[in-house]
Structure formats: structure tokens, C-alpha cells
């Protein structure tokens, strides 16, 4: 991956990261720092598959209790559901065209219940990561794009 592309993707994560990181423990700050390269990798691959320049963001403020959770998943794992789903939708010409036209930004957050929404060109995915998979996101995208 080109350094400029990685830097651009990492910078897109900073607005949601900044306020959260300084109010959290060192353990959480380290988790976020380790997350950023994986977030950049998922974003780059999805943008390549879809022929897009979608901005991917994790709402880190919603992940405060994740480290206390039994599954101890890193926040990038929540993003993987959305990026995997987008790649699947982009595997057809019609799906790729719909994603290129209708989604410019993706924001993923932790929540008690899974939900998807599209407001303007912003796709939001909230996930508890308890048994959910990209299939539910694929289904939602195919029914709403």
C-alpha cells in the first residue's frame, strides 16, 4: 500500500479518535493505535474492489466497554462486517454502481443491537458483534441501495 494512501485513510479516522483517545486508559489508546493499520487495510481493499473513495470511520467513543466484554474484539473487527459486505455487494456490476453512487462515507459503531442506515451518502452500521456477520449487512444493502 502506498504511504500516502495509508496516511490519508488514517487521517480520516482521527476526527472520531481524537476526543475519545485522550479520555481513555493507556490500554484503550494502545488498542486504537494497533487498530489503525487494520482499518486502513480494510478501507483500501474495499475501495479497490468497489472502485470508490469511501471514507471509513470507527466511532471509537462507543467502544469504551468493549475491552471489558468477554469476546474482547478489537474495533476493527466490527468494521470488517461492513467492508466484507460492501465487497460482496460490489461483486456485481449493479451492486458496484449502486455503492459508487450512494455511499461516500461509512461509520461503524458498537451498540446493543445491530442496525444499518443510509442518510444522504453516509452509511452507518451499529453492531454488538454477538453472532452477526457480513451477511446481514449484505442483505440490508441489497434491499436499500
N, CA, C and O atoms as a GROMACS GRO file, in nm:
protein
  580
    1UNK      N    1   0.083  -0.116   0.000
    1UNK     CA    2   0.000   0.000   0.000
    1UNK      C    3   0.089   0.124   0.000
    1UNK      O    4   0.190   0.128   0.069
    2UNK      N    5   0.051   0.222  -0.077
    2UNK     CA    6   0.129   0.345  -0.082
    2UNK      C    7   0.115   0.421   0.049
    2UNK      O    8   0.007   0.425   0.109
    3UNK      N    9   0.226   0.481   0.092
    3UNK     CA   10   0.226   0.553   0.219
    3UNK      C   11   0.126   0.667   0.220
    3UNK      O   12   0.062   0.691   0.322
    4UNK      N   13   0.111   0.737   0.109
    4UNK     CA   14   0.018   0.849   0.102
    4UNK      C   15  -0.126   0.802   0.122
    4UNK      O   16  -0.204   0.868   0.192
    5UNK      N   17  -0.162   0.689   0.062
    5UNK     CA   18  -0.297   0.636   0.077
    5UNK      C   19  -0.322   0.593   0.221
    5UNK      O   20  -0.429   0.620   0.276
    6UNK      N   21  -0.226   0.528   0.282
    6UNK     CA   22  -0.239   0.484   0.421
    6UNK      C   23  -0.254   0.605   0.512
    6UNK      O   24  -0.339   0.605   0.601
    7UNK      N   25  -0.173   0.708   0.490
    7UNK     CA   26  -0.178   0.829   0.571
    7UNK      C   27  -0.315   0.895   0.558
    7UNK      O   28  -0.371   0.940   0.658
    8UNK      N   29  -0.369   0.901   0.436
    8UNK     CA   30  -0.499   0.961   0.412
    8UNK      C   31  -0.609   0.885   0.485
    8UNK      O   32  -0.699   0.946   0.543
    9UNK      N   33  -0.602   0.752   0.482
    9UNK     CA   34  -0.703   0.671   0.549
    9UNK      C   35  -0.693   0.687   0.700
    9UNK      O   36  -0.794   0.702   0.768
   10UNK      N   37  -0.571   0.685   0.751
   10UNK     CA   38  -0.552   0.701   0.895
   10UNK      C   39  -0.604   0.838   0.939
   10UNK      O   40  -0.667   0.849   1.044
   11UNK      N   41  -0.578   0.941   0.860
   11UNK     CA   42  -0.626   1.075   0.894
   11UNK      C   43  -0.777   1.079   0.899
   11UNK      O   44  -0.834   1.154   0.980
   12UNK      N   45  -0.846   1.000   0.814
   12UNK     CA   46  -0.991   1.000   0.816
   12UNK      C   47  -1.044   0.943   0.948
   12UNK      O   48  -1.160   0.967   0.983
   13UNK      N   49  -0.963   0.867   1.019
   13UNK     CA   50  -1.004   0.810   1.148
   13UNK      C   51  -0.983   0.909   1.263
   13UNK      O   52  -1.044   0.892   1.369
   14UNK      N   53  -0.900   1.009   1.246
   14UNK     CA   54  -0.862   1.098   1.354
   14UNK      C   55  -0.979   1.176   1.414
   14UNK      O   56  -0.985   1.187   1.536
   15UNK      N   57  -1.074   1.230   1.335
   15UNK     CA   58  -1.181   1.307   1.399
   15UNK      C   59  -1.259   1.227   1.502
   15UNK      O   60  -1.296   1.281   1.606
   16UNK      N   61  -1.286   1.101   1.476
   16UNK     CA   62  -1.361   1.021   1.572
   16UNK      C   63  -1.272   0.968   1.682
   16UNK      O   64  -1.320   0.927   1.788
   17UNK      N   65  -1.143   0.967   1.659
   17UNK     CA   66  -1.048   0.910   1.754
   17UNK      C   67  -1.001   1.013   1.856
   17UNK      O   68  -0.984   0.979   1.973
   18UNK      N   69  -0.982   1.135   1.815
   18UNK     CA   70  -0.915   1.234   1.898
   18UNK      C   71  -0.978   1.255   2.034
   18UNK      O   72  -0.910   1.234   2.135
   19UNK      N   73  -1.104   1.294   2.042
   19UNK     CA   74  -1.166   1.322   2.170
   19UNK      C   75  -1.174   1.199   2.258
   19UNK      O   76  -1.163   1.210   2.380
   20UNK      N   77  -1.192   1.085   2.199
   20UNK     CA   78  -1.205   0.960   2.273
   20UNK      C   79  -1.072   0.915   2.331
   20UNK      O   80  -1.064   0.878   2.448
   21UNK      N   81  -0.969   0.919   2.252
   21UNK     CA   82  -0.840   0.862   2.293
   21UNK      C   83  -0.784   0.928   2.418
   21UNK      O   84  -0.728   0.859   2.504
   22UNK      N   85  -0.797   1.058   2.430
   22UNK     CA   86  -0.735   1.127   2.543
   22UNK      C   87  -0.809   1.103   2.674
   22UNK      O   88  -0.753   1.125   2.782
   23UNK      N   89  -0.934   1.060   2.666
   23UNK     CA   90  -1.012   1.038   2.788
   23UNK      C   91  -1.007   0.891   2.831
   23UNK      O   92  -1.073   0.854   2.929
   24UNK      N   93  -0.933   0.809   2.761
   24UNK     CA   94  -0.934   0.666   2.788
   24UNK      C   95  -0.804   0.617   2.851
   24UNK      O   96  -0.705   0.690   2.861
   25UNK      N   97  -0.808   0.493   2.891
   25UNK     CA   98  -0.691   0.432   2.954
   25UNK      C   99  -0.580   0.409   2.850
   25UNK      O  100  -0.604   0.413   2.729
   26UNK      N  101  -0.463   0.387   2.899
   26UNK     CA  102  -0.350   0.356   2.812
   26UNK      C  103  -0.380   0.229   2.732
   26UNK      O  104  -0.344   0.220   2.614
   27UNK      N  105  -0.444   0.132   2.794
   27UNK     CA  106  -0.480   0.008   2.725
   27UNK      C  107  -0.568   0.037   2.604
   27UNK      O  108  -0.548  -0.018   2.496
   28UNK      N  109  -0.667   0.124   2.622
   28UNK     CA  110  -0.756   0.159   2.512
   28UNK      C  111  -0.684   0.241   2.405
   28UNK      O  112  -0.709   0.223   2.286
   29UNK      N  113  -0.597   0.331   2.445
   29UNK     CA  114  -0.520   0.408   2.348
   29UNK      C  115  -0.432   0.316   2.264
   29UNK      O  116  -0.420   0.334   2.143
   30UNK      N  117  -0.371   0.217   2.328
   30UNK     CA  118  -0.287   0.121   2.256
   30UNK      C  119  -0.370   0.038   2.159
   30UNK      O  120  -0.327   0.010   2.047
   31UNK      N  121  -0.488  -0.002   2.202
   31UNK     CA  122  -0.578  -0.079   2.115
   31UNK      C  123  -0.611   0.001   1.989
   31UNK      O  124  -0.608  -0.053   1.878
   32UNK      N  125  -0.644   0.128   2.007
   32UNK     CA  126  -0.678   0.213   1.893
   32UNK      C  127  -0.557   0.229   1.801
   32UNK      O  128  -0.571   0.221   1.679
   33UNK      N  129  -0.440   0.251   1.856
   33UNK     CA  130  -0.319   0.265   1.775
   33UNK      C  131  -0.292   0.138   1.695
   33UNK      O  132  -0.251   0.145   1.579
   34UNK      N  133  -0.316   0.022   1.757
   34UNK     CA  134  -0.297  -0.105   1.684
   34UNK      C  135  -0.405  -0.126   1.579
   34UNK      O  136  -0.383  -0.194   1.480
   35UNK      N  137  -0.522  -0.068   1.601
   35UNK     CA  138  -0.635  -0.081   1.509
   35UNK      C  139  -0.614  -0.008   1.376
   35UNK      O  140  -0.652  -0.059   1.271
   36UNK      N  141  -0.554   0.109   1.382
   36UNK     CA  142  -0.549   0.197   1.265
   36UNK      C  143  -0.491   0.131   1.139
   36UNK      O  144  -0.548   0.150   1.032
   37UNK      N  145  -0.382   0.056   1.146
   37UNK     CA  146  -0.332  -0.008   1.022
   37UNK      C  147  -0.432  -0.109   0.964
   37UNK      O  148  -0.445  -0.119   0.842
   38UNK      N  149  -0.502  -0.182   1.050
   38UNK     CA  150  -0.601  -0.279   1.002
   38UNK      C  151  -0.720  -0.206   0.940
   38UNK      O  152  -0.772  -0.250   0.837
   39UNK      N  153  -0.762  -0.096   1.000
   39UNK     CA  154  -0.870  -0.015   0.944
   39UNK      C  155  -0.830   0.036   0.807
   39UNK      O  156  -0.909   0.030   0.712
   40UNK      N  157  -0.708   0.084   0.794
   40UNK     CA  158  -0.658   0.134   0.666
   40UNK      C  159  -0.654   0.022   0.562
   40UNK      O  160  -0.690   0.043   0.446
   41UNK      N  161  -0.611  -0.096   0.604
   41UNK     CA  162  -0.605  -0.211   0.512
   41UNK      C  163  -0.745  -0.249   0.462
   41UNK      O  164  -0.764  -0.271   0.342
   42UNK      N  165  -0.842  -0.256   0.552
   42UNK     CA  166  -0.979  -0.290   0.513
   42UNK      C  167  -1.038  -0.184   0.420
   42UNK      O  168  -1.105  -0.216   0.323
   43UNK      N  169  -1.012  -0.058   0.451
   43UNK     CA  170  -1.063   0.052   0.369
   43UNK      C  171  -1.002   0.048   0.230
   43UNK      O  172  -1.073   0.064   0.131
   44UNK      N  173  -0.874   0.029   0.222
   44UNK     CA  174  -0.805   0.026   0.092
   44UNK      C  175  -0.857  -0.088   0.006
   44UNK      O  176  -0.887  -0.067  -0.112
   45UNK      N  177  -0.869  -0.206   0.063
   45UNK     CA  178  -0.916  -0.322  -0.015
   45UNK      C  179  -1.058  -0.299  -0.064
   45UNK      O  180  -1.090  -0.328  -0.179
   46UNK      N  181  -1.145  -0.248   0.023
   46UNK     CA  182  -1.284  -0.224  -0.016
   46UNK      C  183  -1.293  -0.120  -0.126
   46UNK      O  184  -1.368  -0.136  -0.222
   47UNK      N  185  -1.217  -0.012  -0.113
   47UNK     CA  186  -1.218   0.092  -0.217
   47UNK      C  187  -1.164   0.039  -0.350
   47UNK      O  188  -1.211   0.080  -0.456
   48UNK      N  189  -1.068  -0.050  -0.346
   48UNK     CA  190  -1.017  -0.110  -0.469
   48UNK      C  191  -1.124  -0.197  -0.534
   48UNK      O  192  -1.148  -0.186  -0.654
   49UNK      N  193  -1.187  -0.283  -0.456
   49UNK     CA  194  -1.290  -0.374  -0.509
   49UNK      C  195  -1.409  -0.296  -0.564
   49UNK      O  196  -1.463  -0.330  -0.669
   50UNK      N  197  -1.449  -0.190  -0.493
   50UNK     CA  198  -1.568  -0.114  -0.532
   50UNK      C  199  -1.539   0.001  -0.629
   50UNK      O  200  -1.632   0.061  -0.682
   51UNK      N  201  -1.412   0.032  -0.651
   51UNK     CA  202  -1.379   0.146  -0.738
   51UNK      C  203  -1.426   0.277  -0.678
   51UNK      O  204  -1.478   0.363  -0.749
   52UNK      N  205  -1.408   0.291  -0.546
   52UNK     CA  206  -1.459   0.408  -0.474
   52UNK      C  207  -1.348   0.476  -0.393
   52UNK      O  208  -1.234   0.430  -0.389
   53UNK      N  209  -1.387   0.585  -0.329
   53UNK     CA  210  -1.301   0.654  -0.233
   53UNK      C  211  -1.381   0.678  -0.106
   53UNK      O  212  -1.384   0.788  -0.052
   54UNK      N  213  -1.444   0.572  -0.060
   54UNK     CA  214  -1.527   0.580   0.061
   54UNK      C  215  -1.437   0.607   0.182
   54UNK      O  216  -1.330   0.549   0.195
   55UNK      N  217  -1.482   0.695   0.268
   55UNK     CA  218  -1.413   0.723   0.394
   55UNK      C  219  -1.473   0.630   0.500
   55UNK      O  220  -1.594   0.627   0.519
   56UNK      N  221  -1.388   0.554   0.567
   56UNK     CA  222  -1.431   0.459   0.670
   56UNK      C  223  -1.388   0.510   0.807
   56UNK      O  224  -1.272   0.547   0.828
   57UNK      N  225  -1.484   0.512   0.900
   57UNK     CA  226  -1.455   0.562   1.034
   57UNK      C  227  -1.515   0.469   1.137
   57UNK      O  228  -1.623   0.414   1.118
   58UNK      N  229  -1.444   0.453   1.245
   58UNK     CA  230  -1.495   0.383   1.362
   58UNK      C  231  -1.527   0.488   1.466
   58UNK      O  232  -1.445   0.575   1.495
   59UNK      N  233  -1.645   0.482   1.522
   59UNK     CA  234  -1.683   0.574   1.628
   59UNK      C  235  -1.628   0.517   1.759
   59UNK      O  236  -1.700   0.450   1.834
   60UNK      N  237  -1.501   0.543   1.785
   60UNK     CA  238  -1.432   0.484   1.899
   60UNK      C  239  -1.498   0.519   2.033
   60UNK      O  240  -1.482   0.445   2.130
   61UNK      N  241  -1.570   0.629   2.039
   61UNK     CA  242  -1.635   0.667   2.164
   61UNK      C  243  -1.737   0.562   2.209
   61UNK      O  244  -1.767   0.553   2.328
   62UNK      N  245  -1.789   0.484   2.116
   62UNK     CA  246  -1.889   0.382   2.151
   62UNK      C  247  -1.826   0.251   2.195
   62UNK      O  248  -1.898   0.158   2.234
   63UNK      N  249  -1.694   0.241   2.191
   63UNK     CA  250  -1.626   0.115   2.220
   63UNK      C  251  -1.566   0.110   2.361
   63UNK      O  252  -1.486   0.020   2.389
   64UNK      N  253  -1.601   0.202   2.448
   64UNK     CA  254  -1.542   0.208   2.580
   64UNK      C  255  -1.552   0.080   2.662
   64UNK      O  256  -1.459   0.046   2.735
   65UNK      N  257  -1.664   0.009   2.649
   65UNK     CA  258  -1.682  -0.113   2.728
   65UNK      C  259  -1.638  -0.238   2.654
   65UNK      O  260  -1.642  -0.347   2.711
   66UNK      N  261  -1.597  -0.226   2.530
   66UNK     CA  262  -1.562  -0.344   2.451
   66UNK      C  263  -1.449  -0.424   2.514
   66UNK      O  264  -1.451  -0.547   2.511
   67UNK      N  265  -1.352  -0.356   2.569
   67UNK     CA  266  -1.239  -0.427   2.630
   67UNK      C  267  -1.280  -0.508   2.752
   67UNK      O  268  -1.211  -0.602   2.791
   68UNK      N  269  -1.392  -0.471   2.813
   68UNK     CA  270  -1.442  -0.545   2.929
   68UNK      C  271  -1.527  -0.664   2.884
   68UNK      O  272  -1.554  -0.755   2.963
   69UNK      N  273  -1.570  -0.663   2.757
   69UNK     CA  274  -1.656  -0.768   2.702
   69UNK      C  275  -1.580  -0.900   2.695
   69UNK      O  276  -1.458  -0.902   2.683
   70UNK      N  277  -1.653  -1.008   2.702
   70UNK     CA  278  -1.592  -1.141   2.702
   70UNK      C  279  -1.519  -1.172   2.571
   70UNK      O  280  -1.413  -1.234   2.572
   71UNK      N  281  -1.576  -1.128   2.459
   71UNK     CA  282  -1.512  -1.160   2.331
   71UNK      C  283  -1.387  -1.077   2.305
   71UNK      O  284  -1.303  -1.116   2.224
   72UNK      N  285  -1.374  -0.962   2.373
   72UNK     CA  286  -1.254  -0.880   2.364
   72UNK      C  287  -1.212  -0.850   2.221
   72UNK      O  288  -1.092  -0.850   2.189
   73UNK      N  289  -1.308  -0.825   2.133
   73UNK     CA  290  -1.281  -0.795   1.994
   73UNK      C  291  -1.226  -0.654   1.978
   73UNK      O  292  -1.273  -0.561   2.043
   74UNK      N  293  -1.128  -0.639   1.892
   74UNK     CA  294  -1.080  -0.506   1.857
   74UNK      C  295  -1.185  -0.438   1.771
   74UNK      O  296  -1.256  -0.505   1.696
   75UNK      N  297  -1.197  -0.307   1.780
   75UNK     CA  298  -1.296  -0.236   1.700
   75UNK      C  299  -1.286  -0.263   1.548
   75UNK      O  300  -1.389  -0.261   1.480
   76UNK      N  301  -1.166  -0.287   1.494
   76UNK     CA  302  -1.157  -0.312   1.350
   76UNK      C  303  -1.240  -0.434   1.310
   76UNK      O  304  -1.284  -0.441   1.195
   77UNK      N  305  -1.262  -0.529   1.400
   77UNK     CA  306  -1.341  -0.648   1.368
   77UNK      C  307  -1.487  -0.610   1.339
   77UNK      O  308  -1.554  -0.676   1.261
   78UNK      N  309  -1.535  -0.504   1.402
   78UNK     CA  310  -1.670  -0.456   1.376
   78UNK      C  311  -1.678  -0.396   1.236
   78UNK      O  312  -1.776  -0.415   1.164
   79UNK      N  313  -1.573  -0.324   1.199
   79UNK     CA  314  -1.566  -0.264   1.066
   79UNK      C  315  -1.560  -0.370   0.957
   79UNK      O  316  -1.612  -0.349   0.848
   80UNK      N  317  -1.498  -0.484   0.986
   80UNK     CA  318  -1.484  -0.591   0.886
   80UNK      C  319  -1.618  -0.640   0.834
   80UNK      O  320  -1.629  -0.677   0.718
   81UNK      N  321  -1.722  -0.640   0.919
   81UNK     CA  322  -1.855  -0.679   0.871
   81UNK      C  323  -1.899  -0.587   0.758
   81UNK      O  324  -1.951  -0.633   0.656
   82UNK      N  325  -1.879  -0.458   0.776
   82UNK     CA  326  -1.922  -0.360   0.676
   82UNK      C  327  -1.836  -0.367   0.550
   82UNK      O  328  -1.889  -0.365   0.438
   83UNK      N  329  -1.705  -0.377   0.566
   83UNK     CA  330  -1.619  -0.381   0.447
   83UNK      C  331  -1.638  -0.511   0.370
   83UNK      O  332  -1.641  -0.510   0.247
   84UNK      N  333  -1.651  -0.623   0.440
   84UNK     CA  334  -1.676  -0.750   0.371
   84UNK      C  335  -1.808  -0.746   0.295
   84UNK      O  336  -1.817  -0.796   0.183
   85UNK      N  337  -1.910  -0.687   0.357
   85UNK     CA  338  -2.040  -0.675   0.292
   85UNK      C  339  -2.033  -0.588   0.167
   85UNK      O  340  -2.089  -0.623   0.063
   86UNK      N  341  -1.965  -0.475   0.178
   86UNK     CA  342  -1.952  -0.387   0.061
   86UNK      C  343  -1.879  -0.457  -0.052
   86UNK      O  344  -1.917  -0.444  -0.169
   87UNK      N  345  -1.774  -0.531  -0.019
   87UNK     CA  346  -1.702  -0.604  -0.123
   87UNK      C  347  -1.792  -0.706  -0.192
   87UNK      O  348  -1.786  -0.723  -0.313
   88UNK      N  349  -1.876  -0.773  -0.114
   88UNK     CA  350  -1.970  -0.871  -0.170
   88UNK      C  351  -2.071  -0.801  -0.262
   88UNK      O  352  -2.096  -0.848  -0.372
   89UNK      N  353  -2.127  -0.690  -0.217
   89UNK     CA  354  -2.223  -0.616  -0.298
   89UNK      C  355  -2.157  -0.566  -0.427
   89UNK      O  356  -2.220  -0.565  -0.532
   90UNK      N  357  -2.032  -0.526  -0.418
   90UNK     CA  358  -1.959  -0.475  -0.535
   90UNK      C  359  -1.914  -0.585  -0.631
   90UNK      O  360  -1.852  -0.556  -0.733
   91UNK      N  361  -1.945  -0.710  -0.600
   91UNK     CA  362  -1.906  -0.820  -0.689
   91UNK      C  363  -1.992  -0.827  -0.814
   91UNK      O  364  -1.960  -0.900  -0.908
   92UNK      N  365  -2.102  -0.752  -0.816
   92UNK     CA  366  -2.184  -0.743  -0.937
   92UNK      C  367  -2.176  -0.601  -0.991
   92UNK      O  368  -2.150  -0.507  -0.916
   93UNK      N  369  -2.196  -0.585  -1.120
   93UNK     CA  370  -2.191  -0.451  -1.180
   93UNK      C  371  -2.297  -0.358  -1.120
   93UNK      O  372  -2.268  -0.242  -1.090
   94UNK      N  373  -2.419  -0.410  -1.103
   94UNK     CA  374  -2.527  -0.327  -1.046
   94UNK      C  375  -2.495  -0.287  -0.903
   94UNK      O  376  -2.518  -0.173  -0.863
   95UNK      N  377  -2.442  -0.380  -0.826
   95UNK     CA  378  -2.406  -0.350  -0.687
   95UNK      C  379  -2.295  -0.248  -0.678
   95UNK      O  380  -2.300  -0.156  -0.598
   96UNK      N  381  -2.194  -0.266  -0.763
   96UNK     CA  382  -2.081  -0.173  -0.764
   96UNK      C  383  -2.129  -0.032  -0.799
   96UNK      O  384  -2.089   0.066  -0.736
   97UNK      N  385  -2.214  -0.022  -0.900
   97UNK     CA  386  -2.267   0.108  -0.942
   97UNK      C  387  -2.348   0.173  -0.830
   97UNK      O  388  -2.338   0.294  -0.808
   98UNK      N  389  -2.428   0.093  -0.761
   98UNK     CA  390  -2.510   0.147  -0.650
   98UNK      C  391  -2.421   0.198  -0.537
   98UNK      O  392  -2.445   0.306  -0.483
   99UNK      N  393  -2.319   0.122  -0.501
   99UNK     CA  394  -2.227   0.164  -0.395
   99UNK      C  395  -2.153   0.290  -0.437
   99UNK      O  396  -2.141   0.384  -0.358
  100UNK      N  397  -2.104   0.294  -0.561
  100UNK     CA  398  -2.031   0.412  -0.610
  100UNK      C  399  -2.117   0.538  -0.605
  100UNK      O  400  -2.068   0.646  -0.575
  101UNK      N  401  -2.244   0.523  -0.634
  101UNK     CA  402  -2.336   0.636  -0.640
  101UNK      C  403  -2.387   0.679  -0.504
  101UNK      O  404  -2.400   0.799  -0.477
  102UNK      N  405  -2.415   0.582  -0.418
  102UNK     CA  406  -2.491   0.613  -0.297
  102UNK      C  407  -2.412   0.617  -0.167
  102UNK      O  408  -2.464   0.667  -0.067
  103UNK      N  409  -2.288   0.566  -0.164
  103UNK     CA  410  -2.214   0.564  -0.037
  103UNK      C  411  -2.080   0.635  -0.052
  103UNK      O  412  -1.997   0.597  -0.135
  104UNK      N  413  -2.060   0.738   0.027
  104UNK     CA  414  -1.934   0.813   0.028
  104UNK      C  415  -1.861   0.800   0.161
  104UNK      O  416  -1.741   0.824   0.170
  105UNK      N  417  -1.936   0.762   0.264
  105UNK     CA  418  -1.877   0.751   0.397
  105UNK      C  419  -1.945   0.636   0.473
  105UNK      O  420  -2.065   0.614   0.460
  106UNK      N  421  -1.864   0.564   0.552
  106UNK     CA  422  -1.915   0.456   0.636
  106UNK      C  423  -1.868   0.482   0.779
  106UNK      O  424  -1.750   0.505   0.803
  107UNK      N  425  -1.963   0.479   0.872
  107UNK     CA  426  -1.931   0.497   1.014
  107UNK      C  427  -1.981   0.373   1.087
  107UNK      O  428  -2.099   0.339   1.080
  108UNK      N  429  -1.891   0.308   1.158
  108UNK     CA  430  -1.924   0.187   1.231
  108UNK      C  431  -1.912   0.214   1.380
  108UNK      O  432  -1.814   0.274   1.426
  109UNK      N  433  -2.011   0.169   1.455
  109UNK     CA  434  -2.010   0.189   1.600
  109UNK      C  435  -2.052   0.062   1.672
  109UNK      O  436  -2.112  -0.028   1.613
  110UNK      N  437  -2.020   0.057   1.798
  110UNK     CA  438  -2.064  -0.053   1.884
  110UNK      C  439  -2.200  -0.015   1.939
  110UNK      O  440  -2.224   0.102   1.973
  111UNK      N  441  -2.292  -0.113   1.950
  111UNK     CA  442  -2.426  -0.086   2.001
  111UNK      C  443  -2.484  -0.212   2.063
  111UNK      O  444  -2.431  -0.322   2.044
  112UNK      N  445  -2.591  -0.195   2.136
  112UNK     CA  446  -2.657  -0.309   2.198
  112UNK      C  447  -2.725  -0.398   2.093
  112UNK      O  448  -2.736  -0.519   2.111
  113UNK      N  449  -2.772  -0.335   1.984
  113UNK     CA  450  -2.840  -0.408   1.877
  113UNK      C  451  -2.784  -0.370   1.742
  113UNK      O  452  -2.737  -0.257   1.722
  114UNK      N  453  -2.788  -0.462   1.650
  114UNK     CA  454  -2.740  -0.435   1.515
  114UNK      C  455  -2.840  -0.345   1.444
  114UNK      O  456  -2.961  -0.364   1.455
  115UNK      N  457  -2.788  -0.247   1.369
  115UNK     CA  458  -2.873  -0.161   1.287
  115UNK      C  459  -2.790  -0.104   1.172
  115UNK      O  460  -2.669  -0.086   1.183
  116UNK      N  461  -2.859  -0.078   1.063
  116UNK     CA  462  -2.798  -0.016   0.946
  116UNK      C  463  -2.885   0.101   0.904
  116UNK      O  464  -3.007   0.098   0.922
  117UNK      N  465  -2.823   0.204   0.849
  117UNK     CA  466  -2.899   0.317   0.796
  117UNK      C  467  -2.816   0.387   0.689
  117UNK      O  468  -2.693   0.380   0.689
  118UNK      N  469  -2.886   0.454   0.599
  118UNK     CA  470  -2.822   0.534   0.496
  118UNK      C  471  -2.889   0.670   0.497
  118UNK      O  472  -3.006   0.684   0.461
  119UNK      N  473  -2.813   0.771   0.538
  119UNK     CA  474  -2.864   0.908   0.540
  119UNK      C  475  -2.778   0.988   0.445
  119UNK      O  476  -2.658   1.006   0.467
  120UNK      N  477  -2.839   1.036   0.338
  120UNK     CA  478  -2.760   1.101   0.234
  120UNK      C  479  -2.666   0.997   0.176
  120UNK      O  480  -2.710   0.895   0.124
  121UNK      N  481  -2.537   1.023   0.185
  121UNK     CA  482  -2.437   0.928   0.134
  121UNK      C  483  -2.356   0.864   0.248
  121UNK      O  484  -2.249   0.808   0.226
  122UNK      N  485  -2.410   0.875   0.371
  122UNK     CA  486  -2.343   0.819   0.488
  122UNK      C  487  -2.412   0.690   0.531
  122UNK      O  488  -2.529   0.690   0.571
  123UNK      N  489  -2.339   0.580   0.522
  123UNK     CA  490  -2.389   0.451   0.568
  123UNK      C  491  -2.340   0.429   0.710
  123UNK      O  492  -2.220   0.434   0.738
  124UNK      N  493  -2.434   0.404   0.800
  124UNK     CA  494  -2.400   0.379   0.940
  124UNK      C  495  -2.434   0.235   0.974
  124UNK      O  496  -2.541   0.183   0.940
  125UNK      N  497  -2.339   0.172   1.043
  125UNK     CA  498  -2.359   0.034   1.086
  125UNK      C  499  -2.324   0.025   1.234
  125UNK      O  500  -2.212   0.053   1.274
  126UNK      N  501  -2.423  -0.014   1.313
  126UNK     CA  502  -2.403  -0.033   1.457
  126UNK      C  503  -2.413  -0.183   1.484
  126UNK      O  504  -2.505  -0.250   1.435
  127UNK      N  505  -2.319  -0.235   1.561
  127UNK     CA  506  -2.315  -0.380   1.579
  127UNK      C  507  -2.267  -0.418   1.719
  127UNK      O  508  -2.171  -0.360   1.770
  128UNK      N  509  -2.334  -0.517   1.782
  128UNK     CA  510  -2.288  -0.565   1.911
  128UNK      C  511  -2.182  -0.674   1.896
  128UNK      O  512  -2.117  -0.711   1.994
  129UNK      N  513  -2.164  -0.723   1.778
  129UNK     CA  514  -2.068  -0.830   1.747
  129UNK      C  515  -2.094  -0.954   1.829
  129UNK      O  516  -2.002  -1.018   1.880
  130UNK      N  517  -2.222  -0.987   1.841
  130UNK     CA  518  -2.258  -1.111   1.908
  130UNK      C  519  -2.336  -1.199   1.810
  130UNK      O  520  -2.458  -1.209   1.816
  131UNK      N  521  -2.260  -1.261   1.721
  131UNK     CA  522  -2.322  -1.352   1.627
  131UNK      C  523  -2.359  -1.290   1.493
  131UNK      O  524  -2.413  -1.360   1.407
  132UNK      N  525  -2.332  -1.164   1.473
  132UNK     CA  526  -2.366  -1.101   1.346
  132UNK      C  527  -2.255  -1.126   1.245
  132UNK      O  528  -2.140  -1.153   1.282
  133UNK      N  529  -2.291  -1.115   1.119
  133UNK     CA  530  -2.194  -1.141   1.014
  133UNK      C  531  -2.217  -1.045   0.898
  133UNK      O  532  -2.317  -0.972   0.897
  134UNK      N  533  -2.127  -1.044   0.802
  134UNK     CA  534  -2.146  -0.957   0.686
  134UNK      C  535  -2.276  -0.988   0.611
  134UNK      O  536  -2.328  -0.902   0.540
  135UNK      N  537  -2.328  -1.109   0.625
  135UNK     CA  538  -2.450  -1.148   0.552
  135UNK      C  539  -2.567  -1.056   0.585
  135UNK      O  540  -2.646  -1.022   0.496
  136UNK      N  541  -2.580  -1.015   0.711
  136UNK     CA  542  -2.691  -0.927   0.747
  136UNK      C  543  -2.674  -0.789   0.685
  136UNK      O  544  -2.772  -0.724   0.648
  137UNK      N  545  -2.550  -0.745   0.673
  137UNK     CA  546  -2.523  -0.615   0.612
  137UNK      C  547  -2.544  -0.624   0.459
  137UNK      O  548  -2.600  -0.532   0.399
  138UNK      N  549  -2.499  -0.733   0.398
  138UNK     CA  550  -2.520  -0.754   0.254
  138UNK      C  551  -2.669  -0.748   0.224
  138UNK      O  552  -2.712  -0.680   0.132
  139UNK      N  553  -2.747  -0.821   0.303
  139UNK     CA  554  -2.892  -0.825   0.284
  139UNK      C  555  -2.952  -0.684   0.294
  139UNK      O  556  -3.034  -0.645   0.212
  140UNK      N  557  -2.910  -0.608   0.396
  140UNK     CA  558  -2.962  -0.474   0.413
  140UNK      C  559  -2.925  -0.386   0.293
  140UNK      O  560  -3.010  -0.315   0.238
  141UNK      N  561  -2.799  -0.391   0.253
  141UNK     CA  562  -2.754  -0.308   0.140
  141UNK      C  563  -2.829  -0.344   0.012
  141UNK      O  564  -2.871  -0.256  -0.062
  142UNK      N  565  -2.846  -0.473  -0.013
  142UNK     CA  566  -2.916  -0.516  -0.135
  142UNK      C  567  -3.062  -0.473  -0.135
  142UNK      O  568  -3.122  -0.455  -0.241
  143UNK      N  569  -3.119  -0.456  -0.018
  143UNK     CA  570  -3.260  -0.413  -0.010
  143UNK      C  571  -3.279  -0.262  -0.003
  143UNK      O  572  -3.391  -0.213  -0.021
  144UNK      N  573  -3.170  -0.187   0.022
  144UNK     CA  574  -3.184  -0.042   0.041
  144UNK      C  575  -3.104   0.044  -0.055
  144UNK      O  576  -3.120   0.166  -0.055
  145UNK      N  577  -3.020  -0.014  -0.137
  145UNK     CA  578  -2.944   0.069  -0.232
  145UNK      C  579  -3.017   0.074  -0.365
  145UNK      O  580  -2.970   0.138  -0.459
   0.00000   0.00000   0.00000
